[in-house]
Amino acid sequence: MNLLSIHNLSLPIEDPVLKFLLVLIIILAAPLLLNKIKVPHLLGLIIAGAVIGQNGFNVLARDSSIVVTGTTGLLYIMFLAGLEIDMGDFKKNKWKSLTFGIYTFMVPFVLGYLGAYYILHFSVLTSVLFASLFSSHTLIAYPLVSKLGIAKNPAVNITVGGTMITDILALLVLAVIVGMSQGDVGTGFWVKLSVSFIIFGLIVLFVFPIIGRWFFKKVNDKISQYIFVLVMIYLAALLAELAGVEAIIGAFFAGLALNRLIPHTSSLMNRVEFVGNAIFIPFFLISVGMLIDFKVFFKSWETLEVAGIMLVASIGGKYLSAVATQKTFRLSKEEGKLIFGLSSASAAATLASVMVGYNIILSETETGEPIRLLNEHVLNGSILLILISCTISSFVSMSSAQKISEQDNEDTVSGNSHEEENILLALNYEATVERMVNLGILIKAHSNTENMYALNIINEDKNESSVKNAEKLLHTATDAAAAADVKIQSLKRYDNDVINGVGNVIKEQKITDLIVAVNDEKGFSPSFVYNLYNGYLQNEDVNVLVYHAAQPLSTVKKYAVMIPENAHQEAGFFHALLRVWNIARNSGATLVFYASEKILDILQRIIKKANIEAEFIIMNSWKDGEKTAAQLKDDEALIIFMAKRGMTSYIPAMRLIPELLNRNLGKNNYLLIFPFSESDENNPEKRSVGNHGDFMEIGNVIKKIFK
């Protein structure tokens, strides 16, 4: 069959297979080609869209398929911004975000209004709407910044929070101006807008997490979980539109709502980011490029005049806002540039506002020409604004983000207190394998992508079924880790004694953390308790974690962390504490520490360097902690710092904990941590604060590891 007879090769291309193939080639080639010449691929995709669009060579039409996929990409950018924001840092920086949001809304707004009213001689309504175009911004450079690993930087956090504020304000201005232009602004309008927005916010921020937690508990299928996330994005976007604001606000709120349910290091987060960055976001950038028409700037000087004022108001206003924010909060010069880079791009909300204003016809001229709220000069000027602002945003964000990332890496590498981290999962029960992998991924350092091991001991009789079972367990662990871009090294060992086999691997691989799982059905059986105290815990230089998982880690809202008196004097206390800190940082859950006043003081000093959401409650006696543990809710979990007999923090009542857990917490997650007891003077992580009295060294370690 002749290929030419199958495909319609006339322009624009109509054949769906050929059309999709061409877009995929652009998405593939743009990063590969442009990275070599240090041009951000985001900009390359926009330029590619202009070249192939109807205003370029007309290779592809900006039809419904492009618009739908591009819209998903736009929603995806806002969703990821809300999803990846560190809620602890966000709460800590909320006033900074609010201040930046006001700066970045007001300064461009004032410049835009002055230019529109006094230079372009627009009406008051048109001038206000024109000015609001420059207050909002689109985080097109956010994926680039996130990829460099600095999404938790205060400058990024402030900008993301400020984006929510300024976009909401800009889009509310749009709603009000549209209402005023149509003559229906009154008390009823304001009441309807306020009530509908509040209802929308309450539904997304409070009802969505309840639905999500229920869904993730009931459904383990990975594909279904991802589709559920997409449903939540679009449902929130639809609710936002029904409330009278733009869909992108709904997507951002959806990200905030699901923030705690999708741990930053989980396989689901990896899938969400992968699909968005590979398909949807590039489609959005290409669709934006398709709107660009370079020819209009050679047809009318008025268009160039409007475009010039738009550029000065938008880029100049964002720059002044970023500088003001930098000076107000004493940020570094590079952080100020990063704020400017992230906030300087105008695309999504700007384009939406322009199109709405352009489509509103106020009246007609004597010749029958429509008089629009925003004329064609503003429409064409906005296209140039999108192109130039996205170019500036890409270059400035990439430059400043790389410098900040390099500085962070230098700080981390230059310290001599970095500990090599080797985590071993001792696999036994098939039902616990994936849960153990998820815990290992949650507690590990962000940079550790290879030093995880999964071990299964095979009886030396070489029973065929035992070998097959070991291969099955190890394969499950490898697949679960690979889904989160983590490599697990599978280990099969033949030994008649399981404890002896695990101990030898610990020595051979220099294991720092050993994770063993409690069987859901048996709990702490007598044989497990015997193997724990007379086997695993005999390795004095290993942090041992005993894990019971009754529900997915992502559905746990709060952890009660019980720390016995004098635990801070143990050699491995701060090593174990880092694991607990990582659970909070990577899952977003709240930690409630129950400990003595002295230990709580140390924890509060640490939290100033490595912020998490935490509460601190003085525990006067171990029995008080046991009562608290017995009253945990279904979506809460327990972490207990344990100790072996003879250690400073050992309490005889610890021997009864397995029995108490079996009786009271069969439906809850819990984690027992036995810090190592061997002190190594050459390893700062293993030094005791009680012995050395130098907290700053330990705090510096924690700060570096959490960057």
C-alpha positions in Angstrom: 0.0 0.0 0.0 1.4 3.4 -0.9 2.3 5.5 2.1 1.2 8.7 0.4 -2.3 7.3 0.0 -2.5 6.6 3.7 -1.4 10.0 5.0 -2.7 13.4 4.1 0.6 15.3 3.7 -1.0 18.6 3.0 -0.4 21.4 5.6 -1.4 21.6 8.3 -0.9 17.9 9.0 -4.2 16.2 9.9 -3.1 12.6 10.3 -3.1 12.0 14.1 -0.2 9.5 14.0 2.0 11.8 12.0 1.0 14.8 14.1 1.8 13.1 17.4 5.1 11.7 16.0 6.2 15.2 15.0 5.4 16.6 18.5 7.3 13.8 20.2 10.3 14.4 17.9 10.3 18.0 19.0 10.0 17.1 22.7 12.9 14.6 22.2 15.2 16.8 20.2 14.7 20.2 21.9 16.6 19.3 25.2 19.3 17.3 23.4 20.1 20.0 21.0 19.7 23.1 23.1 21.5 21.8 26.2 24.7 21.7 24.2 24.4 25.5 23.6 23.2 26.2 27.1 19.7 27.3 26.1 16.9 26.1 28.3 14.8 23.5 26.5 11.7 25.2 27.8 12.5 28.1 25.5 13.3 25.7 22.7 9.8 24.2 22.9 8.1 27.6 22.8 10.2 28.6 19.7 9.5 25.2 18.1 5.8 25.8 18.6 6.0 29.2 16.9 7.9 27.6 14.0 5.4 24.8 13.4 2.3 26.7 14.2 -0.2 28.5 12.0 1.8 31.7 12.3 5.0 30.0 11.2 5.2 27.2 8.6 1.7 26.0 9.4 2.9 22.4 9.9 0.4 21.8 12.7 -2.9 23.5 13.6 -3.5 24.5 17.2 -6.6 22.4 17.3 -8.6 20.8 20.2 -6.1 18.0 20.6 -3.2 20.4 21.2 -5.3 22.7 23.4 -6.6 19.8 25.6 -3.2 18.3 26.1 -1.6 21.7 26.6 -4.2 22.7 29.2 -3.4 19.5 31.1 0.3 20.6 31.0 -0.6 24.0 32.4 -2.7 22.5 35.2 0.2 20.0 35.8 2.7 22.8 36.3 0.5 24.4 39.0 -0.3 21.0 40.5 3.3 20.1 40.8 4.1 23.5 42.4 1.5 22.8 45.1 2.5 19.1 45.4 6.2 19.7 45.9 6.0 22.6 48.2 7.3 21.7 51.7 4.3 22.5 54.0 6.6 22.9 57.0 8.7 25.5 55.2 5.5 27.0 53.6 4.0 27.6 57.0 7.3 29.0 58.2 7.6 31.3 55.3 3.9 32.2 54.9 4.3 35.8 55.8 7.3 36.1 53.4 5.1 34.5 50.6 2.3 37.0 51.5 4.7 39.9 51.4 6.2 38.8 48.0 2.7 38.2 46.7 1.7 41.8 47.5 4.9 43.2 46.1 4.6 41.2 42.8 1.0 42.1 42.5 1.1 45.8 43.3 4.3 47.0 41.6 3.5 45.6 38.1 -0.1 46.6 38.5 0.7 50.3 39.3 3.2 50.5 36.4 0.7 48.9 34.0 -2.1 51.2 35.0 0.0 54.3 34.7 1.1 53.2 31.2 -2.3 52.3 30.0 -4.2 55.3 31.4 -1.7 58.1 30.8 0.3 56.9 27.8 -2.1 54.7 25.8 -5.2 56.6 27.0 -7.3 53.5 27.7 -10.5 53.8 29.8 -10.4 53.1 33.5 -11.9 49.6 33.2 -9.6 48.7 30.4 -6.6 50.2 32.2 -7.3 48.1 35.4 -7.7 44.9 33.4 -4.6 45.8 31.3 -2.6 46.3 34.6 -3.7 43.0 36.1 -2.1 41.2 33.1 1.3 41.8 34.6 0.6 41.0 38.2 0.2 37.2 37.6 2.9 34.9 36.4 3.4 31.3 35.3 5.9 29.0 36.8 7.2 27.6 33.5 10.8 27.4 35.0 9.7 25.5 38.0 10.3 22.0 36.5 13.9 23.1 35.7 14.5 24.4 39.2 13.0 21.2 40.7 15.2 19.0 38.5 18.3 20.8 40.0 17.2 19.7 43.4 16.6 23.1 45.0 12.8 23.0 45.2 13.0 23.4 49.0 15.2 26.5 48.8 13.5 29.4 50.7 13.5 31.6 47.5 11.6 28.9 45.6 9.2 28.4 48.5 8.5 32.1 48.8 7.9 32.4 45.0 5.5 29.5 44.8 3.5 30.7 47.8 3.5 34.2 46.3 2.3 32.9 42.9 -0.8 31.5 44.5 -1.5 34.9 46.1 -0.8 37.1 43.1 -2.6 34.8 40.6 -5.7 34.7 42.8 -5.7 38.5 43.1 -5.1 39.0 39.3 -7.9 36.5 38.4 -10.3 38.1 40.9 -9.6 41.4 39.3 -10.5 39.8 35.9 -13.8 38.5 37.3 -14.7 41.9 38.8 -13.8 43.8 35.6 -15.7 41.4 33.4 -18.7 41.8 35.8 -18.5 45.6 35.7 -18.2 45.7 32.0 -21.4 43.7 31.7 -23.1 45.9 34.3 -23.9 43.2 36.9 -21.6 44.2 39.8 -23.5 44.7 43.0 -23.8 43.3 46.4 -25.1 40.0 45.0 -22.0 39.7 42.7 -19.6 40.1 45.6 -21.5 37.8 47.9 -21.7 35.1 45.2 -18.0 35.4 44.4 -16.9 35.3 48.0 -19.1 32.5 49.1 -18.4 30.3 46.0 -14.6 30.8 46.4 -14.7 29.9 50.1 -16.8 26.8 49.4 -14.4 25.8 46.7 -11.4 26.2 49.0 -13.0 24.2 51.8 -14.0 21.3 49.5 -10.5 21.0 47.9 -8.4 21.6 50.9 -10.4 19.5 53.4 -12.6 17.0 51.5 -10.0 16.0 48.9 -7.5 14.8 51.5 -10.2 12.6 53.1 -11.1 11.1 49.8 -7.4 10.6 48.9 -6.5 9.0 52.1 -9.5 6.5 51.8 -8.6 5.8 48.1 -4.9 5.1 48.8 -5.8 2.8 51.7 -8.2 0.8 49.6 -6.5 0.7 46.2 -3.0 -0.6 45.7 -3.0 -0.6 41.9 -0.3 1.9 40.7 -2.1 2.8 37.5 -5.4 3.4 39.3 -3.6 5.6 41.8 -2.1 7.8 39.0 -5.5 8.1 37.2 -7.0 9.1 40.6 -4.4 11.9 40.8 -5.4 13.2 37.3 -9.1 13.0 38.3 -8.4 15.2 41.4 -6.5 17.8 39.3 -9.3 18.2 36.8 -12.0 18.0 39.4 -10.4 20.8 41.4 -9.9 22.8 38.2 -13.6 22.4 37.4 -14.7 23.4 40.9 -12.5 26.5 40.6 -14.2 27.5 37.3 -17.6 27.0 38.9 -16.4 29.3 41.8 -15.6 32.0 39.3 -11.8 31.8 39.3 -9.4 30.2 36.8 -8.7 26.5 36.6 -5.0 26.9 37.4 -5.9 28.0 41.0 -7.9 24.7 41.4 -4.9 22.7 40.2 -2.6 24.5 42.7 -5.1 23.8 45.5 -5.3 20.2 44.4 -1.5 19.9 44.8 -1.7 21.4 48.3 -4.5 19.0 49.2 -2.6 15.9 48.1 0.7 17.2 49.3 0.9 14.9 52.3 -0.6 11.9 50.5 2.1 11.7 47.9 5.5 11.5 49.6 8.3 13.3 47.8 10.4 10.1 47.5 7.6 7.7 46.6 7.0 5.8 43.4 3.7 7.7 42.8 5.5 11.0 43.0 8.1 9.7 40.5 5.3 8.7 38.1 3.5 12.1 38.5 6.6 14.0 37.7 7.8 11.7 34.9 4.6 11.8 32.9 4.1 15.6 33.4 7.7 16.5 32.4 7.8 14.0 29.5 4.4 14.7 27.9 2.0 17.2 29.3 4.2 20.2 30.2 6.1 20.1 26.8 2.7 20.1 25.0 1.7 23.2 27.0 4.9 25.0 26.0 4.5 24.1 22.4 0.9 25.2 22.4 2.0 28.6 23.8 4.5 28.9 21.1 1.8 28.3 18.5 0.2 31.6 19.5 3.2 33.7 18.6 3.0 35.7 15.4 6.1 37.6 14.6 4.6 39.3 11.6 2.2 41.5 13.6 5.1 43.6 15.0 6.0 44.8 11.5 2.5 45.9 10.6 1.7 48.5 13.3 3.7 50.9 15.4 0.9 51.0 17.9 1.3 47.3 18.6 5.0 47.9 19.3 4.1 50.8 21.6 1.7 48.6 23.5 4.1 45.8 23.6 6.9 48.1 24.9 4.7 49.3 27.8 3.7 45.7 28.6 7.3 44.6 28.7 8.4 47.5 31.0 5.4 47.0 33.3 5.8 43.2 33.5 9.5 42.6 33.5 10.4 45.8 35.3 7.7 45.3 37.9 8.7 41.7 38.6 12.4 42.7 38.9 11.6 45.5 41.4 9.4 43.1 43.3 12.1 40.5 43.5 14.7 43.1 44.6 12.3 44.4 47.3 11.7 40.8 48.5 15.4 40.1 48.6 16.1 43.3 50.6 13.2 42.8 52.9 14.2 39.3 54.0 17.9 39.6 53.5 18.2 36.8 50.9 21.3 36.2 48.9 21.8 37.9 45.5 21.3 34.6 43.7 18.1 33.9 45.6 16.8 37.3 44.6 17.6 36.5 41.0 15.9 33.2 41.3 12.8 34.8 42.6 12.9 37.2 39.6 13.5 34.3 37.2 10.6 32.2 38.4 8.2 35.1 38.6 9.0 36.9 35.4 7.3 34.5 33.0 3.9 35.6 31.8 1.9 32.9 30.0 -1.1 31.1 31.6 -3.1 33.6 33.6 -2.0 36.5 31.3 -3.1 34.7 28.2 -6.4 33.7 29.8 -7.1 37.3 30.9 -6.2 38.7 27.5 -8.5 36.3 25.7 -11.4 37.0 28.0 -10.9 40.8 27.6 -10.5 40.5 23.8 -13.8 38.5 23.5 -15.8 41.1 25.4 -17.3 43.6 23.0 -18.4 46.8 24.6 -19.9 48.5 21.6 -19.4 49.0 17.8 -18.0 51.9 15.8 -20.0 53.7 13.1 -18.5 51.3 10.5 -19.6 48.3 12.5 -16.2 47.4 13.9 -16.3 46.0 17.4 -14.9 48.0 20.3 -13.4 45.4 22.6 -12.4 45.6 26.3 -8.9 44.7 25.2 -8.1 45.5 21.5 -6.0 43.5 19.0 -2.9 45.5 19.9 -3.0 44.3 23.5 -3.6 40.7 22.2 -0.6 40.9 19.8 1.6 42.6 22.5 0.8 39.9 24.9 2.3 37.3 22.5 5.6 39.2 22.4 5.4 39.5 26.2 5.0 35.8 26.5 8.0 35.1 24.3 10.4 37.6 25.9 9.3 36.9 29.5 9.6 33.2 29.1 13.0 33.6 27.5 14.2 35.8 30.4 12.6 33.5 33.0 14.3 30.4 31.5 17.8 32.0 31.3 17.7 33.8 34.7 16.2 30.8 36.5 18.6 28.3 35.0 21.6 30.5 35.8 20.7 31.4 39.4 19.4 27.8 40.2 22.7 26.3 38.9 24.8 28.6 41.1 22.6 27.9 44.2 22.7 24.1 43.5 26.5 24.3 43.1 26.9 26.2 46.3 24.7 23.7 48.1 26.8 20.8 46.8 30.0 22.6 47.8 28.7 23.1 51.3 27.7 19.4 51.5 31.0 18.0 50.1 33.3 20.4 51.9 32.1 19.1 55.3 34.1 16.2 56.7 31.1 14.9 58.6 29.3 13.1 55.8 28.5 9.5 56.6 28.3 6.7 54.0 24.9 5.3 54.2 24.2 1.6 53.6 20.6 0.4 54.2 19.8 -3.4 54.4 16.3 -4.8 54.1 16.1 -8.3 55.6 13.3 -9.8 53.6 11.2 -12.7 54.9 7.5 -12.2 54.2 6.2 -11.4 50.8 3.4 -9.1 52.1 6.0 -6.9 53.8 8.5 -6.5 51.0 7.1 -3.4 49.3 6.3 -1.7 52.6 10.0 -2.2 53.7 11.2 -0.8 50.5 9.0 2.3 50.9 10.3 2.8 54.4 13.9 2.5 53.2 13.3 5.1 50.5 11.6 7.4 53.0 14.4 7.3 55.6 17.4 7.4 53.3 19.4 10.5 52.3 18.2 12.2 49.1 21.6 11.6 47.4 21.6 7.9 48.2 20.3 6.1 45.1 22.4 3.0 45.1 23.5 2.0 48.6 20.4 0.0 49.5 20.5 -3.8 49.8 17.7 -6.4 49.9 18.7 -9.8 51.5 17.0 -13.2 51.7 18.7 -16.1 53.5 18.3 -19.5 51.9 18.8 -22.7 53.8 21.9 -24.5 52.7 19.8 -27.5 51.8 19.2 -25.6 48.6 15.5 -26.4 48.5 14.2 -25.4 45.0 11.1 -23.7 46.4 13.2 -21.7 48.8 15.4 -20.4 45.9 12.3 -19.5 43.9 10.8 -17.7 46.9 14.0 -15.7 47.5 14.1 -14.7 43.8 10.5 -13.6 44.0 11.0 -11.5 47.1 14.1 -9.9 45.7 12.5 -9.2 42.4 9.5 -7.5 44.1 11.9 -5.3 46.1 13.9 -4.4 43.0 10.8 -3.4 41.1 9.3 -1.4 44.0 12.6 0.6 44.4 13.0 1.1 40.6 9.6 2.8 40.4 11.1 5.5 42.7 14.4 5.7 40.7 16.3 3.9 43.4 18.6 1.0 42.8 18.5 -1.9 45.2 21.3 -4.5 45.2 19.8 -8.0 45.6 21.6 -10.4 47.8 21.0 -14.2 48.1 22.9 -15.9 50.8 23.0 -19.6 51.7 23.2 -20.2 55.4 21.6 -22.5 57.9 21.4 -19.7 60.5 19.4 -16.6 59.4 20.8 -14.4 62.1 24.4 -15.4 61.3 23.8 -14.8 57.5 22.4 -11.3 58.2 25.3 -10.5 60.5 27.9 -11.5 57.9 26.3 -9.3 55.2 26.2 -6.4 57.7 30.0 -6.8 58.1 30.7 -7.4 54.4 28.6 -4.4 53.1 29.4 -2.1 56.0 25.6 -1.7 56.7 24.6 1.3 58.8 20.8 0.6 59.0 19.0 -2.7 59.2 15.3 -2.9 58.6 13.3 -6.0 59.6 9.5 -6.3 59.3 6.9 -7.6 61.7 4.4 -10.0 60.2 0.9 -8.6 60.3 -0.7 -11.8 61.3 1.8 -13.0 63.9 3.0 -9.7 65.3 5.8 -10.0 67.8 5.9 -13.8 68.1 8.2 -15.4 70.7 10.6 -16.5 68.0 10.8 -13.0 66.4 11.5 -11.4 69.8 14.2 -14.0 70.5 15.8 -13.4 67.1 15.6 -9.7 67.6 17.2 -9.5 71.1 19.6 -12.4 70.7 20.4 -11.9 67.0 19.9 -8.6 65.1 20.7 -6.4 68.1 24.0 -8.1 68.7 25.4 -6.0 65.9 26.4 -3.0 68.0 27.4 -0.7 65.2 24.1 -0.9 63.2 20.9 1.1 63.6 18.1 -1.5 63.7 14.6 -0.6 62.7 11.7 -3.0 63.4 8.7 -2.0 61.2 5.0 -2.9 61.3 3.0 -1.5 58.4 -0.8 -1.8 58.6 -1.5 0.9 56.0 0.5 2.9 53.3 3.0 5.4 54.6 1.4 8.1 52.6 -1.9 7.9 54.6 -0.3 8.5 58.0 -1.0 12.0 59.1 0.9 12.1 62.4 3.6 10.2 64.2 3.9 10.0 68.0 7.7 9.8 68.7 8.5 8.5 72.2 12.1 9.1 73.3 13.3 7.8 76.7 15.3 9.8 79.1 19.1 10.0 78.5 18.6 8.7 74.9 20.6 11.7 73.6 23.6 10.3 75.4 23.6 7.1 73.3 26.3 6.9 70.5 23.7 6.3 67.8 21.0 8.7 68.9 21.5 11.4 66.2 22.0 8.8 63.5 18.6 7.4 64.4 17.1 10.8 64.7 18.1 11.6 61.1 16.0 8.7 60.0 13.0 10.0 61.8 13.6 13.5 60.5 13.6 12.2 56.9 10.3 10.5 57.5 8.8 13.9 58.3 10.6 15.7 55.5 9.8 13.2 52.8 6.2 12.4 53.8 5.0 15.8 55.1 3.6 14.1 58.2 3.6 15.9 61.6 5.9 14.5 64.4 4.7 14.8 68.0 7.8 14.3 70.2 7.2 12.9 73.7 10.5 13.3 75.7 12.2 14.9 78.6 12.6 18.7 78.7 16.3 18.4 78.0 15.8 16.3 74.9 13.0 18.5 73.6 15.3 21.5 73.9 17.8 19.7 71.7 15.1 18.9 69.2 13.9 22.4 69.0 17.5 23.6 68.3 17.7 21.1 65.4 14.4 22.2 64.0 15.8 25.7 63.5 18.3 24.2 61.1 16.2 21.5 59.4 12.6 22.6 59.6 9.7 20.0 59.8 6.2 20.1 61.2 6.6 19.1 64.8 5.0 19.4 68.2 6.8 18.9 71.6 5.2 17.4 74.7 7.1 16.8 77.9 6.9 13.1 78.9 7.2 12.9 82.7 7.2 9.1 82.8 7.4 6.2 80.4 3.9 5.1 81.5 2.5 8.4 80.2 4.0 7.6 76.8 2.4 4.1 76.8 -1.0 5.6 77.5 -0.6 8.0 74.6 0.5 5.2 72.3 -2.6 3.2 73.2 -4.9 6.1 72.2 -3.6 6.5 68.6 -6.1 7.1 65.9 -6.3 5.0 62.7 -4.3 7.5 60.6 -1.6 8.0 63.2 1.6 5.9 63.8 4.1 5.3 66.6 7.9 5.6 66.6 9.7 4.5 69.7 13.4 4.9 70.5 14.5 1.7 72.1 17.6 0.6 74.0 19.3 -2.7 74.8 20.0 -3.8 78.4 23.0 -2.0 79.8 22.6 1.1 77.7 22.1 4.5 79.5 18.6 5.0 78.2 17.4 1.4 78.9 14.2 1.0 80.8 13.0 -2.4 82.1 9.5 -1.6 80.8 10.9 -1.7 77.2 10.8 -5.5 77.4 7.0 -5.3 77.6 6.6 -3.1 74.5 6.2 -6.0 72.0 3.3 -7.4 74.0 1.7 -3.9 74.3 2.0 -3.3 70.6 0.4 -6.7 69.8 -2.5 -6.0 72.0 -3.2 -2.3 71.2 -1.7 -1.3 67.8 -2.5 -4.2 65.4 -4.1 -1.7 63.0 -1.5 1.0 63.2 1.9 1.5 61.8 4.7 1.5 64.3 8.5 1.6 64.1 10.9 0.6 66.9 14.4 2.1 66.5 17.4 0.6 68.3 20.3 3.1 67.8 23.7 1.6 67.6 25.6 1.4 70.9 29.2 1.4 69.7 30.9 4.8 69.8 33.4 5.7 67.1 35.5 8.8 67.8 36.5 9.1 64.2 32.9 9.4 63.0 31.1 12.7 64.1 27.7 11.2 63.5 28.4 8.6 66.1 29.5 11.0 68.9 27.4 11.6 71.9 26.2 15.1 72.6 26.1 14.2 76.2 29.8 13.3 76.1 31.1 16.0 73.9 28.7 18.9 74.7 29.1 20.2 71.1 25.7 20.3 69.5 26.7 22.5 66.6 28.7 19.8 64.9 25.7 17.4 65.0 23.4 20.2 63.8 25.7 20.9 60.9 25.5 17.3 59.9 21.7 17.3 60.0 21.6 20.6 58.0 23.8 19.3 55.3 22.1 15.9 54.9 18.6 17.6 54.6 19.6 20.1 51.9 
